[in-house]
């Protein structure tokens, strides 16, 4: 049975194949997209022959992967989470995205969540430090007052002893 791919998927696949920033072999890219290598080669050759070049600059799909809302991204991640590699690739083709988009989105969500948690923790830590500083100032002030009161009591007692011993003389 022959699988048909949307024009948007073909364009995205060719973009990915041509961008190969990490010098990934075309065979590995085809495997990650669950495509036959000959199909991907054919699409790249068609692009080089300018059959798809105009398509690369035009609107490839109704909605690009970067134009998805966070809610749509989250739903896609959830729906694709329990699927096998083949089912995930098929699901991604239906959405007009690549499986690596799901991984990127997942990482973004995790990073944002951990950043929020760390910023909340930092804010909480800052508040706690301010409380400790305020309480230690208050404690220091009270210790000074207590030391002063103790000194006054000692002086009062000595004064009373002094005056009572003078009167007796």
C-alpha positions as CSV (number, residue, x, y, z in Angstrom):
1,X,0.0,0.0,0.0
2,X,1.4,3.4,-1.0
3,X,1.3,6.2,1.5
4,X,0.5,9.6,0.4
5,X,2.1,12.6,2.1
6,X,0.7,16.1,2.3
7,X,2.5,18.9,0.4
8,X,3.3,20.5,3.8
9,X,4.9,17.4,5.1
10,X,7.0,17.1,2.0
11,X,8.2,20.7,2.3
12,X,9.0,20.3,5.9
13,X,10.9,17.1,5.3
14,X,12.9,18.7,2.5
15,X,13.6,21.7,4.8
16,X,14.8,19.4,7.5
17,X,17.0,17.4,5.0
18,X,18.6,20.5,3.6
19,X,19.2,22.2,7.0
20,X,21.1,19.3,8.5
21,X,23.0,21.5,10.9
22,X,24.6,18.6,12.7
23,X,25.5,16.9,9.4
24,X,23.1,14.1,10.1
25,X,23.0,11.6,7.2
26,X,19.9,11.7,5.0
27,X,19.3,8.1,5.9
28,X,18.9,9.0,9.6
29,X,16.5,11.8,8.8
30,X,14.4,9.5,6.6
31,X,14.3,7.0,9.5
32,X,13.3,9.6,12.0
33,X,10.5,10.7,9.7
34,X,9.5,7.1,9.0
35,X,10.1,7.6,5.3
36,X,11.8,5.4,2.7
37,X,15.2,6.9,1.9
38,X,14.4,6.9,-1.8
39,X,11.3,9.0,-1.2
40,X,13.3,11.6,0.7
41,X,16.0,11.6,-2.0
42,X,13.4,12.1,-4.6
43,X,11.9,15.1,-2.8
44,X,15.3,16.7,-2.3
45,X,16.1,16.2,-6.0
46,X,12.8,17.7,-7.0
47,X,13.6,20.7,-4.8
48,X,17.0,21.0,-6.4
49,X,15.2,20.9,-9.8
50,X,13.1,23.8,-8.5
51,X,9.9,21.8,-8.6
52,X,9.3,22.4,-4.9
53,X,11.3,25.7,-4.5
54,X,8.3,27.9,-4.9
55,X,6.5,25.8,-2.4
56,X,9.2,26.4,0.2
57,X,8.6,30.1,0.2
58,X,4.8,29.8,0.1
59,X,2.6,28.9,2.9
60,X,3.3,25.2,3.3
61,X,0.4,24.2,5.5
62,X,-2.6,25.7,7.1
63,X,-0.7,26.1,10.4
64,X,3.1,25.8,10.8
65,X,4.5,24.1,13.9
66,X,5.7,27.5,15.3
67,X,2.1,28.9,14.9
68,X,0.5,26.4,17.2
69,X,-0.9,27.7,20.5
70,X,0.6,26.3,23.7
71,X,-2.7,24.4,24.3
72,X,-2.5,22.8,20.8
73,X,1.1,21.8,21.5
74,X,0.2,20.3,24.9
75,X,-2.7,18.3,23.4
76,X,-0.4,17.0,20.6
77,X,2.2,16.0,23.2
78,X,-0.4,14.2,25.3
79,X,-2.0,12.4,22.3
80,X,1.3,11.3,20.9
81,X,2.8,10.2,24.2
82,X,1.6,6.6,24.3
83,X,2.0,5.9,20.6
84,X,4.6,3.7,19.0
85,X,7.2,5.3,16.7
86,X,5.2,4.4,13.6
87,X,1.9,5.6,15.0
88,X,3.6,8.8,16.3
89,X,5.0,9.5,12.8
90,X,1.5,8.9,11.2
91,X,-0.1,11.2,13.8
92,X,2.5,13.9,13.1
93,X,1.9,13.7,9.4
94,X,-1.8,14.2,10.0
95,X,-1.0,17.3,12.0
96,X,1.6,18.5,9.5
97,X,4.5,18.5,11.9
98,X,7.5,16.3,12.6
99,X,8.1,14.1,15.6
100,X,11.1,16.3,16.6
101,X,8.6,19.1,17.0
102,X,6.9,17.1,19.7
103,X,10.2,16.6,21.5
104,X,11.1,20.3,21.3
105,X,7.7,21.3,22.6
106,X,8.0,18.8,25.5
107,X,11.4,20.2,26.4
108,X,10.0,23.8,26.3
109,X,7.2,22.9,28.6
110,X,9.5,21.2,31.0
111,X,12.0,24.1,30.9
112,X,9.2,26.7,31.4
113,X,7.8,24.7,34.3
114,X,11.2,24.3,36.0
115,X,11.9,28.0,35.4
116,X,8.6,29.0,37.0
117,X,9.3,26.7,39.9
118,X,12.8,28.0,40.3
119,X,11.7,31.6,40.1
120,X,8.9,30.9,42.6
121,X,11.5,29.2,44.8
122,X,13.9,32.1,44.4
123,X,11.1,34.5,45.4
124,X,10.2,32.4,48.4
125,X,13.8,32.1,49.4
126,X,14.2,35.9,49.1
127,X,11.2,36.5,51.3
128,X,12.5,34.0,53.8
129,X,15.9,35.7,53.9
130,X,14.3,39.1,54.4
131,X,12.3,37.5,57.3
132,X,15.4,36.1,58.9
133,X,17.2,39.4,58.6
134,X,14.3,41.3,60.1
135,X,13.9,38.8,63.0
136,X,17.7,38.7,63.7
137,X,17.6,42.6,63.9
138,X,14.7,42.4,66.2
139,X,16.4,39.8,68.4
140,X,19.6,41.8,68.5
141,X,17.6,44.9,69.6
142,X,15.8,42.9,72.3
143,X,19.1,41.4,73.6
144,X,20.5,44.9,73.9
145,X,17.5,46.1,75.8
146,X,17.6,43.0,78.1
147,X,21.4,43.6,78.8
148,X,20.6,47.3,79.6
149,X,17.8,46.3,81.9
150,X,20.1,43.8,83.7
151,X,22.8,46.4,84.0
152,X,20.3,48.9,85.5
153,X,19.1,46.3,88.0
154,X,22.7,45.6,89.1
155,X,23.4,49.3,89.5
156,X,20.2,49.8,91.4
157,X,21.1,47.0,93.8
158,X,24.6,48.3,94.2
159,X,23.3,51.8,94.8
160,X,20.8,50.6,97.4
161,X,23.6,48.6,99.1
162,X,25.9,51.7,99.0
163,X,23.3,54.1,100.4
164,X,22.2,51.6,103.1
165,X,25.8,51.1,104.2
166,X,26.4,54.9,104.4
167,X,23.3,55.5,106.5
168,X,24.5,52.9,108.9
169,X,27.9,54.6,109.4
